[in-house]
Amino acid sequence: MTTARKTETQYAIEYLDSVMDKIGDGVITNPLIDDSDSHMPFIGFQVKKGTKVFNVWVLRDPEGNGSGHLEIEKA
């Protein structure tokens, strides 16, 4: 039995759905910066959704070497 491989579009849709589940309808409250590496500071923002606060970091991609990706963590 062969399992069909997901397309890049299917992976992208799953990723966007997970972002919306976590922070959709939330409010951006504060900017974030991590300059522990002076050659490549990380930027982000906090999102408040109900009683939860999330730190959202803007990365290149999950591995750090491609186009945009958001890393979302509870604050």
PDB file of N, CA, C and O in Angstrom:
ATOM      1  N   MET A   1       0.840  -1.183   0.000  1.00  0.00           N
ATOM      2  CA  MET A   1       0.000   0.000   0.000  1.00  0.00           C
ATOM      3  C   MET A   1       0.881   1.241   0.000  1.00  0.00           C
ATOM      4  O   MET A   1       1.833   1.336   0.775  1.00  0.00           O
ATOM      5  N   THR A   2       0.568   2.170  -0.852  1.00  0.00           N
ATOM      6  CA  THR A   2       1.334   3.408  -0.984  1.00  0.00           C
ATOM      7  C   THR A   2       0.541   4.565  -0.396  1.00  0.00           C
ATOM      8  O   THR A   2      -0.649   4.721  -0.669  1.00  0.00           O
ATOM      9  N   THR A   3       1.216   5.373   0.412  1.00  0.00           N
ATOM     10  CA  THR A   3       0.588   6.563   0.965  1.00  0.00           C
ATOM     11  C   THR A   3       0.918   7.746   0.064  1.00  0.00           C
ATOM     12  O   THR A   3       2.081   7.979  -0.267  1.00  0.00           O
ATOM     13  N   ALA A   4      -0.107   8.487  -0.329  1.00  0.00           N
ATOM     14  CA  ALA A   4       0.112   9.649  -1.200  1.00  0.00           C
ATOM     15  C   ALA A   4       0.847  10.738  -0.435  1.00  0.00           C
ATOM     16  O   ALA A   4       0.506  11.043   0.708  1.00  0.00           O
ATOM     17  N   ARG A   5       1.845  11.317  -1.062  1.00  0.00           N
ATOM     18  CA  ARG A   5       2.605  12.404  -0.460  1.00  0.00           C
ATOM     19  C   ARG A   5       1.798  13.697  -0.576  1.00  0.00           C
ATOM     20  O   ARG A   5       1.168  13.965  -1.598  1.00  0.00           O
ATOM     21  N   LYS A   6       1.832  14.489   0.495  1.00  0.00           N
ATOM     22  CA  LYS A   6       1.151  15.784   0.471  1.00  0.00           C
ATOM     23  C   LYS A   6       1.899  16.731  -0.461  1.00  0.00           C
ATOM     24  O   LYS A   6       3.119  16.654  -0.606  1.00  0.00           O
ATOM     25  N   THR A   7       1.146  17.613  -1.080  1.00  0.00           N
ATOM     26  CA  THR A   7       1.764  18.632  -1.927  1.00  0.00           C
ATOM     27  C   THR A   7       2.233  19.792  -1.059  1.00  0.00           C
ATOM     28  O   THR A   7       1.828  19.910   0.097  1.00  0.00           O
ATOM     29  N   GLU A   8       3.072  20.634  -1.606  1.00  0.00           N
ATOM     30  CA  GLU A   8       3.523  21.839  -0.885  1.00  0.00           C
ATOM     31  C   GLU A   8       2.331  22.731  -0.543  1.00  0.00           C
ATOM     32  O   GLU A   8       2.307  23.361   0.515  1.00  0.00           O
ATOM     33  N   THR A   9       1.353  22.783  -1.428  1.00  0.00           N
ATOM     34  CA  THR A   9       0.150  23.576  -1.171  1.00  0.00           C
ATOM     35  C   THR A   9      -0.615  23.016   0.017  1.00  0.00           C
ATOM     36  O   THR A   9      -1.102  23.779   0.851  1.00  0.00           O
ATOM     37  N   GLN A  10      -0.728  21.700   0.107  1.00  0.00           N
ATOM     38  CA  GLN A  10      -1.420  21.091   1.252  1.00  0.00           C
ATOM     39  C   GLN A  10      -0.696  21.404   2.564  1.00  0.00           C
ATOM     40  O   GLN A  10      -1.338  21.715   3.568  1.00  0.00           O
ATOM     41  N   TYR A  11       0.642  21.321   2.559  1.00  0.00           N
ATOM     42  CA  TYR A  11       1.406  21.695   3.747  1.00  0.00           C
ATOM     43  C   TYR A  11       1.182  23.163   4.110  1.00  0.00           C
ATOM     44  O   TYR A  11       1.041  23.497   5.287  1.00  0.00           O
ATOM     45  N   ALA A  12       1.149  24.039   3.105  1.00  0.00           N
ATOM     46  CA  ALA A  12       0.945  25.470   3.348  1.00  0.00           C
ATOM     47  C   ALA A  12      -0.431  25.731   3.946  1.00  0.00           C
ATOM     48  O   ALA A  12      -0.568  26.543   4.861  1.00  0.00           O
ATOM     49  N   ILE A  13      -1.444  25.053   3.438  1.00  0.00           N
ATOM     50  CA  ILE A  13      -2.806  25.228   3.958  1.00  0.00           C
ATOM     51  C   ILE A  13      -2.881  24.760   5.412  1.00  0.00           C
ATOM     52  O   ILE A  13      -3.502  25.427   6.239  1.00  0.00           O
ATOM     53  N   GLU A  14      -2.264  23.635   5.733  1.00  0.00           N
ATOM     54  CA  GLU A  14      -2.242  23.148   7.114  1.00  0.00           C
ATOM     55  C   GLU A  14      -1.534  24.145   8.032  1.00  0.00           C
ATOM     56  O   GLU A  14      -1.986  24.400   9.149  1.00  0.00           O
ATOM     57  N   TYR A  15      -0.422  24.705   7.553  1.00  0.00           N
ATOM     58  CA  TYR A  15       0.320  25.692   8.337  1.00  0.00           C
ATOM     59  C   TYR A  15      -0.537  26.929   8.600  1.00  0.00           C
ATOM     60  O   TYR A  15      -0.617  27.397   9.735  1.00  0.00           O
ATOM     61  N   LEU A  16      -1.177  27.458   7.558  1.00  0.00           N
ATOM     62  CA  LEU A  16      -2.015  28.650   7.720  1.00  0.00           C
ATOM     63  C   LEU A  16      -3.199  28.380   8.649  1.00  0.00           C
ATOM     64  O   LEU A  16      -3.570  29.236   9.452  1.00  0.00           O
ATOM     65  N   ASP A  17      -3.784  27.200   8.538  1.00  0.00           N
ATOM     66  CA  ASP A  17      -4.876  26.840   9.446  1.00  0.00           C
ATOM     67  C   ASP A  17      -4.408  26.828  10.895  1.00  0.00           C
ATOM     68  O   ASP A  17      -5.127  27.286  11.783  1.00  0.00           O
ATOM     69  N   SER A  18      -3.200  26.304  11.143  1.00  0.00           N
ATOM     70  CA  SER A  18      -2.692  26.250  12.517  1.00  0.00           C
ATOM     71  C   SER A  18      -2.398  27.655  13.047  1.00  0.00           C
ATOM     72  O   SER A  18      -2.630  27.927  14.225  1.00  0.00           O
ATOM     73  N   VAL A  19      -1.890  28.553  12.191  1.00  0.00           N
ATOM     74  CA  VAL A  19      -1.648  29.941  12.604  1.00  0.00           C
ATOM     75  C   VAL A  19      -2.966  30.598  12.977  1.00  0.00           C
ATOM     76  O   VAL A  19      -3.058  31.260  14.011  1.00  0.00           O
ATOM     77  N   MET A  20      -3.979  30.424  12.156  1.00  0.00           N
ATOM     78  CA  MET A  20      -5.271  31.054  12.424  1.00  0.00           C
ATOM     79  C   MET A  20      -5.916  30.475  13.678  1.00  0.00           C
ATOM     80  O   MET A  20      -6.554  31.206  14.436  1.00  0.00           O
ATOM     81  N   ASP A  21      -5.759  29.176  13.907  1.00  0.00           N
ATOM     82  CA  ASP A  21      -6.305  28.575  15.131  1.00  0.00           C
ATOM     83  C   ASP A  21      -5.664  29.184  16.368  1.00  0.00           C
ATOM     84  O   ASP A  21      -6.343  29.410  17.370  1.00  0.00           O
ATOM     85  N   LYS A  22      -4.357  29.452  16.309  1.00  0.00           N
ATOM     86  CA  LYS A  22      -3.649  29.966  17.476  1.00  0.00           C
ATOM     87  C   LYS A  22      -3.880  31.455  17.704  1.00  0.00           C
ATOM     88  O   LYS A  22      -4.146  31.865  18.833  1.00  0.00           O
ATOM     89  N   ILE A  23      -3.785  32.274  16.657  1.00  0.00           N
ATOM     90  CA  ILE A  23      -3.800  33.725  16.870  1.00  0.00           C
ATOM     91  C   ILE A  23      -4.864  34.483  16.084  1.00  0.00           C
ATOM     92  O   ILE A  23      -4.962  35.704  16.205  1.00  0.00           O
ATOM     93  N   GLY A  24      -5.660  33.785  15.282  1.00  0.00           N
ATOM     94  CA  GLY A  24      -6.724  34.449  14.535  1.00  0.00           C
ATOM     95  C   GLY A  24      -7.676  35.171  15.481  1.00  0.00           C
ATOM     96  O   GLY A  24      -8.010  34.634  16.537  1.00  0.00           O
ATOM     97  N   ASP A  25      -8.109  36.344  15.137  1.00  0.00           N
ATOM     98  CA  ASP A  25      -8.977  37.202  15.953  1.00  0.00           C
ATOM     99  C   ASP A  25      -8.264  37.779  17.174  1.00  0.00           C
ATOM    100  O   ASP A  25      -8.903  38.427  18.003  1.00  0.00           O
ATOM    101  N   GLY A  26      -6.967  37.560  17.302  1.00  0.00           N
ATOM    102  CA  GLY A  26      -6.203  38.150  18.393  1.00  0.00           C
ATOM    103  C   GLY A  26      -5.813  39.581  18.065  1.00  0.00           C
ATOM    104  O   GLY A  26      -6.037  40.066  16.955  1.00  0.00           O
ATOM    105  N   VAL A  27      -5.223  40.250  19.055  1.00  0.00           N
ATOM    106  CA  VAL A  27      -4.813  41.642  18.900  1.00  0.00           C
ATOM    107  C   VAL A  27      -3.302  41.742  19.111  1.00  0.00           C
ATOM    108  O   VAL A  27      -2.777  41.259  20.114  1.00  0.00           O
ATOM    109  N   ILE A  28      -2.613  42.367  18.165  1.00  0.00           N
ATOM    110  CA  ILE A  28      -1.171  42.599  18.318  1.00  0.00           C
ATOM    111  C   ILE A  28      -0.986  43.670  19.382  1.00  0.00           C
ATOM    112  O   ILE A  28      -1.566  44.753  19.293  1.00  0.00           O
ATOM    113  N   THR A  29      -0.161  43.357  20.408  1.00  0.00           N
ATOM    114  CA  THR A  29      -0.039  44.275  21.542  1.00  0.00           C
ATOM    115  C   THR A  29       1.340  44.897  21.698  1.00  0.00           C
ATOM    116  O   THR A  29       1.434  46.072  22.055  1.00  0.00           O
ATOM    117  N   ASN A  30       2.406  44.160  21.447  1.00  0.00           N
ATOM    118  CA  ASN A  30       3.754  44.678  21.692  1.00  0.00           C
ATOM    119  C   ASN A  30       4.736  44.179  20.633  1.00  0.00           C
ATOM    120  O   ASN A  30       4.622  43.043  20.173  1.00  0.00           O
ATOM    121  N   PRO A  31       5.694  45.012  20.245  1.00  0.00           N
ATOM    122  CA  PRO A  31       6.767  44.528  19.376  1.00  0.00           C
ATOM    123  C   PRO A  31       7.773  43.722  20.209  1.00  0.00           C
ATOM    124  O   PRO A  31       7.920  43.952  21.409  1.00  0.00           O
ATOM    125  N   LEU A  32       8.455  42.788  19.569  1.00  0.00           N
ATOM    126  CA  LEU A  32       9.495  41.989  20.220  1.00  0.00           C
ATOM    127  C   LEU A  32      10.769  42.049  19.393  1.00  0.00           C
ATOM    128  O   LEU A  32      10.716  42.105  18.164  1.00  0.00           O
ATOM    129  N   ILE A  33      11.913  42.038  20.066  1.00  0.00           N
ATOM    130  CA  ILE A  33      13.197  41.921  19.372  1.00  0.00           C
ATOM    131  C   ILE A  33      14.130  41.088  20.244  1.00  0.00           C
ATOM    132  O   ILE A  33      14.213  41.282  21.457  1.00  0.00           O
ATOM    133  N   ASP A  34      14.824  40.164  19.602  1.00  0.00           N
ATOM    134  CA  ASP A  34      15.857  39.363  20.265  1.00  0.00           C
ATOM    135  C   ASP A  34      17.139  39.656  19.510  1.00  0.00           C
ATOM    136  O   ASP A  34      17.351  39.156  18.405  1.00  0.00           O
ATOM    137  N   ASP A  35      17.997  40.475  20.117  1.00  0.00           N
ATOM    138  CA  ASP A  35      19.245  40.853  19.459  1.00  0.00           C
ATOM    139  C   ASP A  35      20.446  40.153  20.100  1.00  0.00           C
ATOM    140  O   ASP A  35      21.549  40.700  20.124  1.00  0.00           O
ATOM    141  N   SER A  36      20.224  38.936  20.623  1.00  0.00           N
ATOM    142  CA  SER A  36      21.329  38.191  21.226  1.00  0.00           C
ATOM    143  C   SER A  36      22.390  37.834  20.182  1.00  0.00           C
ATOM    144  O   SER A  36      23.550  37.614  20.528  1.00  0.00           O
ATOM    145  N   ASP A  37      21.998  37.775  18.911  1.00  0.00           N
ATOM    146  CA  ASP A  37      22.955  37.626  17.814  1.00  0.00           C
ATOM    147  C   ASP A  37      22.942  38.953  17.050  1.00  0.00           C
ATOM    148  O   ASP A  37      22.024  39.219  16.275  1.00  0.00           O
ATOM    149  N   SER A  38      23.962  39.780  17.274  1.00  0.00           N
ATOM    150  CA  SER A  38      23.964  41.130  16.693  1.00  0.00           C
ATOM    151  C   SER A  38      24.003  41.129  15.165  1.00  0.00           C
ATOM    152  O   SER A  38      23.673  42.138  14.544  1.00  0.00           O
ATOM    153  N   HIS A  39      24.399  40.016  14.553  1.00  0.00           N
ATOM    154  CA  HIS A  39      24.450  39.939  13.084  1.00  0.00           C
ATOM    155  C   HIS A  39      23.090  39.609  12.481  1.00  0.00           C
ATOM    156  O   HIS A  39      22.847  39.870  11.303  1.00  0.00           O
ATOM    157  N   MET A  40      22.201  39.030  13.296  1.00  0.00           N
ATOM    158  CA  MET A  40      20.895  38.660  12.777  1.00  0.00           C
ATOM    159  C   MET A  40      19.855  38.719  13.890  1.00  0.00           C
ATOM    160  O   MET A  40      19.487  37.684  14.446  1.00  0.00           O
ATOM    161  N   PRO A  41      19.373  39.922  14.225  1.00  0.00           N
ATOM    162  CA  PRO A  41      18.349  40.014  15.269  1.00  0.00           C
ATOM    163  C   PRO A  41      17.026  39.409  14.786  1.00  0.00           C
ATOM    164  O   PRO A  41      16.696  39.456  13.601  1.00  0.00           O
ATOM    165  N   PHE A  42      16.293  38.849  15.725  1.00  0.00           N
ATOM    166  CA  PHE A  42      14.975  38.305  15.429  1.00  0.00           C
ATOM    167  C   PHE A  42      13.929  39.342  15.809  1.00  0.00           C
ATOM    168  O   PHE A  42      14.040  39.999  16.844  1.00  0.00           O
ATOM    169  N   ILE A  43      12.914  39.485  14.963  1.00  0.00           N
ATOM    170  CA  ILE A  43      11.839  40.423  15.247  1.00  0.00           C
ATOM    171  C   ILE A  43      10.536  39.653  15.399  1.00  0.00           C
ATOM    172  O   ILE A  43      10.376  38.552  14.873  1.00  0.00           O
ATOM    173  N   GLY A  44       9.616  40.256  16.127  1.00  0.00           N
ATOM    174  CA  GLY A  44       8.328  39.621  16.315  1.00  0.00           C
ATOM    175  C   GLY A  44       7.356  40.566  16.981  1.00  0.00           C
ATOM    176  O   GLY A  44       7.563  41.779  17.017  1.00  0.00           O
ATOM    177  N   PHE A  45       6.292  39.990  17.507  1.00  0.00           N
ATOM    178  CA  PHE A  45       5.259  40.769  18.179  1.00  0.00           C
ATOM    179  C   PHE A  45       4.466  39.848  19.086  1.00  0.00           C
ATOM    180  O   PHE A  45       4.463  38.631  18.906  1.00  0.00           O
ATOM    181  N   GLN A  46       3.793  40.441  20.064  1.00  0.00           N
ATOM    182  CA  GLN A  46       2.917  39.668  20.933  1.00  0.00           C
ATOM    183  C   GLN A  46       1.487  39.801  20.442  1.00  0.00           C
ATOM    184  O   GLN A  46       1.074  40.852  19.951  1.00  0.00           O
ATOM    185  N   VAL A  47       0.742  38.716  20.584  1.00  0.00           N
ATOM    186  CA  VAL A  47      -0.675  38.704  20.236  1.00  0.00           C
ATOM    187  C   VAL A  47      -1.457  38.247  21.458  1.00  0.00           C
ATOM    188  O   VAL A  47      -1.133  37.229  22.068  1.00  0.00           O
ATOM    189  N   LYS A  48      -2.483  39.005  21.809  1.00  0.00           N
ATOM    190  CA  LYS A  48      -3.376  38.617  22.896  1.00  0.00           C
ATOM    191  C   LYS A  48      -4.665  38.107  22.269  1.00  0.00           C
ATOM    192  O   LYS A  48      -5.307  38.794  21.475  1.00  0.00           O
ATOM    193  N   LYS A  49      -5.031  36.877  22.648  1.00  0.00           N
ATOM    194  CA  LYS A  49      -6.275  36.270  22.169  1.00  0.00           C
ATOM    195  C   LYS A  49      -7.015  35.755  23.396  1.00  0.00           C
ATOM    196  O   LYS A  49      -6.628  34.748  23.988  1.00  0.00           O
ATOM    197  N   GLY A  50      -8.064  36.442  23.766  1.00  0.00           N
ATOM    198  CA  GLY A  50      -8.768  36.103  25.003  1.00  0.00           C
ATOM    199  C   GLY A  50      -7.850  36.358  26.181  1.00  0.00           C
ATOM    200  O   GLY A  50      -7.335  37.464  26.344  1.00  0.00           O
ATOM    201  N   THR A  51      -7.642  35.337  27.007  1.00  0.00           N
ATOM    202  CA  THR A  51      -6.752  35.475  28.161  1.00  0.00           C
ATOM    203  C   THR A  51      -5.339  34.991  27.865  1.00  0.00           C
ATOM    204  O   THR A  51      -4.465  35.073  28.729  1.00  0.00           O
ATOM    205  N   LYS A  52      -5.105  34.492  26.665  1.00  0.00           N
ATOM    206  CA  LYS A  52      -3.794  33.961  26.298  1.00  0.00           C
ATOM    207  C   LYS A  52      -2.965  35.006  25.566  1.00  0.00           C
ATOM    208  O   LYS A  52      -3.495  35.813  24.803  1.00  0.00           O
ATOM    209  N   VAL A  53      -1.647  34.980  25.811  1.00  0.00           N
ATOM    210  CA  VAL A  53      -0.715  35.865  25.111  1.00  0.00           C
ATOM    211  C   VAL A  53       0.309  34.979  24.403  1.00  0.00           C
ATOM    212  O   VAL A  53       0.853  34.049  24.998  1.00  0.00           O
ATOM    213  N   PHE A  54       0.564  35.273  23.132  1.00  0.00           N
ATOM    214  CA  PHE A  54       1.513  34.516  22.330  1.00  0.00           C
ATOM    215  C   PHE A  54       2.629  35.426  21.838  1.00  0.00           C
ATOM    216  O   PHE A  54       2.384  36.569  21.451  1.00  0.00           O
ATOM    217  N   ASN A  55       3.852  34.916  21.854  1.00  0.00           N
ATOM    218  CA  ASN A  55       4.967  35.578  21.179  1.00  0.00           C
ATOM    219  C   ASN A  55       5.031  35.015  19.769  1.00  0.00           C
ATOM    220  O   ASN A  55       5.064  33.799  19.584  1.00  0.00           O
ATOM    221  N   VAL A  56       5.048  35.883  18.787  1.00  0.00           N
ATOM    222  CA  VAL A  56       5.101  35.466  17.382  1.00  0.00           C
ATOM    223  C   VAL A  56       6.408  35.986  16.797  1.00  0.00           C
ATOM    224  O   VAL A  56       6.612  37.195  16.688  1.00  0.00           O
ATOM    225  N   TRP A  57       7.288  35.067  16.422  1.00  0.00           N
ATOM    226  CA  TRP A  57       8.589  35.434  15.851  1.00  0.00           C
ATOM    227  C   TRP A  57       8.551  35.238  14.343  1.00  0.00           C
ATOM    228  O   TRP A  57       8.055  34.223  13.854  1.00  0.00           O
ATOM    229  N   VAL A  58       9.067  36.199  13.617  1.00  0.00           N
ATOM    230  CA  VAL A  58       9.108  36.140  12.157  1.00  0.00           C
ATOM    231  C   VAL A  58      10.442  35.505  11.764  1.00  0.00           C
ATOM    232  O   VAL A  58      11.502  36.118  11.894  1.00  0.00           O
ATOM    233  N   LEU A  59      10.366  34.268  11.284  1.00  0.00           N
ATOM    234  CA  LEU A  59      11.558  33.520  10.874  1.00  0.00           C
ATOM    235  C   LEU A  59      11.590  33.415   9.363  1.00  0.00           C
ATOM    236  O   LEU A  59      10.638  33.792   8.678  1.00  0.00           O
ATOM    237  N   ARG A  60      12.690  32.901   8.855  1.00  0.00           N
ATOM    238  CA  ARG A  60      12.762  32.689   7.412  1.00  0.00           C
ATOM    239  C   ARG A  60      11.897  31.505   7.002  1.00  0.00           C
ATOM    240  O   ARG A  60      11.140  31.602   6.036  1.00  0.00           O
ATOM    241  N   ASP A  61      11.994  30.408   7.709  1.00  0.00           N
ATOM    242  CA  ASP A  61      11.152  29.223   7.550  1.00  0.00           C
ATOM    243  C   ASP A  61      11.434  28.320   8.744  1.00  0.00           C
ATOM    244  O   ASP A  61      12.256  28.683   9.585  1.00  0.00           O
ATOM    245  N   PRO A  62      10.790  27.161   8.859  1.00  0.00           N
ATOM    246  CA  PRO A  62      11.019  26.344  10.052  1.00  0.00           C
ATOM    247  C   PRO A  62      12.490  26.005  10.289  1.00  0.00           C
ATOM    248  O   PRO A  62      12.909  25.852  11.436  1.00  0.00           O
ATOM    249  N   GLU A  63      13.270  25.886   9.230  1.00  0.00           N
ATOM    250  CA  GLU A  63      14.689  25.592   9.370  1.00  0.00           C
ATOM    251  C   GLU A  63      15.558  26.845   9.373  1.00  0.00           C
ATOM    252  O   GLU A  63      16.754  26.764   9.650  1.00  0.00           O
ATOM    253  N   GLY A  64      14.977  27.997   9.069  1.00  0.00           N
ATOM    254  CA  GLY A  64      15.722  29.251   9.088  1.00  0.00           C
ATOM    255  C   GLY A  64      16.429  29.591   7.796  1.00  0.00           C
ATOM    256  O   GLY A  64      17.328  30.432   7.797  1.00  0.00           O
ATOM    257  N   ASN A  65      16.052  28.957   6.678  1.00  0.00           N
ATOM    258  CA  ASN A  65      16.813  29.191   5.449  1.00  0.00           C
ATOM    259  C   ASN A  65      15.959  29.456   4.211  1.00  0.00           C
ATOM    260  O   ASN A  65      16.436  29.290   3.089  1.00  0.00           O
ATOM    261  N   GLY A  66      14.718  29.861   4.397  1.00  0.00           N
ATOM    262  CA  GLY A  66      13.875  30.100   3.227  1.00  0.00           C
ATOM    263  C   GLY A  66      12.919  31.251   3.446  1.00  0.00           C
ATOM    264  O   GLY A  66      13.196  32.163   4.225  1.00  0.00           O
ATOM    265  N   SER A  67      11.789  31.207   2.755  1.00  0.00           N
ATOM    266  CA  SER A  67      10.840  32.315   2.836  1.00  0.00           C
ATOM    267  C   SER A  67      10.098  32.335   4.174  1.00  0.00           C
ATOM    268  O   SER A  67      10.282  31.437   4.996  1.00  0.00           O
ATOM    269  N   GLY A  68       9.271  33.340   4.396  1.00  0.00           N
ATOM    270  CA  GLY A  68       8.663  33.637   5.685  1.00  0.00           C
ATOM    271  C   GLY A  68       7.943  32.519   6.404  1.00  0.00           C
ATOM    272  O   GLY A  68       7.273  31.692   5.786  1.00  0.00           O
ATOM    273  N   HIS A  69       8.090  32.504   7.732  1.00  0.00           N
ATOM    274  CA  HIS A  69       7.455  31.521   8.601  1.00  0.00           C
ATOM    275  C   HIS A  69       7.285  32.171   9.971  1.00  0.00           C
ATOM    276  O   HIS A  69       8.173  32.888  10.430  1.00  0.00           O
ATOM    277  N   LEU A  70       6.150  31.925  10.625  1.00  0.00           N
ATOM    278  CA  LEU A  70       5.915  32.465  11.958  1.00  0.00           C
ATOM    279  C   LEU A  70       6.108  31.370  12.988  1.00  0.00           C
ATOM    280  O   LEU A  70       5.547  30.282  12.853  1.00  0.00           O
ATOM    281  N   GLU A  71       6.890  31.644  14.009  1.00  0.00           N
ATOM    282  CA  GLU A  71       7.049  30.750  15.159  1.00  0.00           C
ATOM    283  C   GLU A  71       6.171  31.317  16.259  1.00  0.00           C
ATOM    284  O   GLU A  71       6.377  32.450  16.693  1.00  0.00           O
ATOM    285  N   ILE A  72       5.192  30.545  16.719  1.00  0.00           N
ATOM    286  CA  ILE A  72       4.232  31.033  17.711  1.00  0.00           C
ATOM    287  C   ILE A  72       4.403  30.234  18.989  1.00  0.00           C
ATOM    288  O   ILE A  72       4.351  29.004  18.982  1.00  0.00           O
ATOM    289  N   GLU A  73       4.608  30.956  20.094  1.00  0.00           N
ATOM    290  CA  GLU A  73       4.791  30.311  21.395  1.00  0.00           C
ATOM    291  C   GLU A  73       3.989  31.053  22.443  1.00  0.00           C
ATOM    292  O   GLU A  73       3.776  32.260  22.330  1.00  0.00           O
ATOM    293  N   LYS A  74       3.540  30.331  23.472  1.00  0.00           N
ATOM    294  CA  LYS A  74       2.870  31.003  24.581  1.00  0.00           C
ATOM    295  C   LYS A  74       3.861  31.887  25.298  1.00  0.00           C
ATOM    296  O   LYS A  74       5.003  31.488  25.527  1.00  0.00           O
ATOM    297  N   ALA A  75       3.431  33.100  25.659  1.00  0.00           N
ATOM    298  CA  ALA A  75       4.314  34.049  26.348  1.00  0.00           C
ATOM    299  C   ALA A  75       4.465  33.674  27.809  1.00  0.00           C
ATOM    300  O   ALA A  75       5.171  34.357  28.552  1.00  0.00           O
TER     301      ALA A  75
END
